[in-house]
């Protein structure tokens, strides 16, 4: 019986899987798209249905359906396996890899924890009443596995140990912590919100304190674990990703209650930062699905301040950033509870980030001199992050009209803007690296004879054609050292070569490919003779200058031989396609 992986690959076409995530178009026998893993304007991401693989000529990303889902969703292999198995209707077999088993134990532990805490909540009147008062329905509480942990030192740990989990596993999962000789539960007396990965598996928790003692943090999140990296996980992303793709924009809110109320009210493209700082990884996750993001934050100054770093990161990543300002005295959850139509209007009336910043500055400061100083400090850095001078020019003119100063002055200050390294556009770095890599790979550059041979060999081998005699001919032409390098580079670039083979040689049948190969081998011989000719001519000049008669004679003989060889190759090439 075929393995789960094999069954999934048989049932799912790579072009359908990748096409459900990004827009693809035909390119001969292959398909192409703009790479979802780096910023680019021209498509360099190719998909081969025949090989069941993809390759990006820009950043080097490559793999199969499992690799793609892993990278796109930001999850491990088992997570991609689960997503694709559900899609293919395949029942997963149990994996026996020791590392996999250890991680799987943690997933099981956290799922058991979530069920235990959910059960606790149903028997606790006070936390349940609090959630109902905040507007959560029974269905939402159940679907999102919201729970409660009693104010006890080891209630979760004791339950998990009764289910066969060890103290070491409980601590590795972030449920308990050890101080000195004492081990106790990290969460106590809190409403618990499970955090899910892209595959919908519980990987961590966020706990909201129920009774504020003035000393404990309002929210407490799981620590960094081998399953949970807070810089890469957005709360609700697993449920929101399909809606983000459908509506072509995401809504970012701050907390768990905001997120749950948003989804309950039908705003299913919402995700939450869960009180953690928004990172470039968070935004990259969203951008792969949609370039458009609406950021909704609390109306207080603290809420706005906390969001500003995220604004800059999103803009520097080339995202279309809009701001939805919540009315004073509300957070998104409160506003939705009062009137979800008002929240809908807030989202609908969101405006581009820089327009929002200018409007806010203009409303707060009437003195034009002071207003310019605020704009220079708080707005120009964002204008600097815009992609291209066309958009920058529009805002320079707008500011010029607003405060009655010449555009040249604004441009001068715009040039002086300094950014943190993290905020510098990533596309430039990626593209420069790609160009550099291309320049360093002389043998594999487009148009080189050796690369063309490698491309054809890739296609022939893909068709199960024996090419050992062709390889031997190549080996007889170039040096052993150069041939070894050729072989290594051929192996390293096998995916790239396969895609180029499909793109450039798709219309040639096997017979014509073999003829093309003969011609290229002939051209390779010619190239190497020409290189030797250039070298001999240089040495001949030196020998003549130094009057070394014996060397002159030896070089002259070899020159005649090479000239004869080149003449023969030229004739053979002229007659080649007349055969």
Secondary structure, DSSP 8 states (H G I E B T S, - for coil): ---HHHHHHHHS-HHHHHHTTS--EEETTEEEE--TTS--SS--EEEETTTTEEEETTT--EE-HHHHHHHHHT--HHHHHHHHHHHHT--------HHHHHHHHHHHHHHHHHHHHHHHHHT-HHHHHHHHHTT--HHHHHHTT-EEE-S-SSHHHHHHHHTT--HHHHHHTTSEEEETTEEEES--SEEEEEEE-TTS-EEEEEEEESS--SSS-SEEE----SS--TTT--BTHHHHHHHHHHHT-EEEESSHHHHHHHHHTT-TTEEE-TTS---HHHHHHHHTT-SEEEEEE-SSHHHHHHHHHHHHHHHHTT-EEEEEE--TT--HHHHHHH-HHHHHHHHHT-EEHHHHHHHHHHHH---HHHHHHHHHHHTHHHHHTSSSHHHHHHHHHHHHHHHT--HHHHHHHHHT----GGGS-HHHHHHHHHHHHHHH-STTSTT-HHHHHHHHHHHHHHTT---HHHHHHHHHHS-HHHHHHHHHHHHHTHHHHHHHHHHHSTT--HHHHHHHHHHHHHHHHHHHHHHHHHHHHHHHHHHHHHT-HHHHHHHHHHHHHHHHHHHHHHHHHHTGGG-
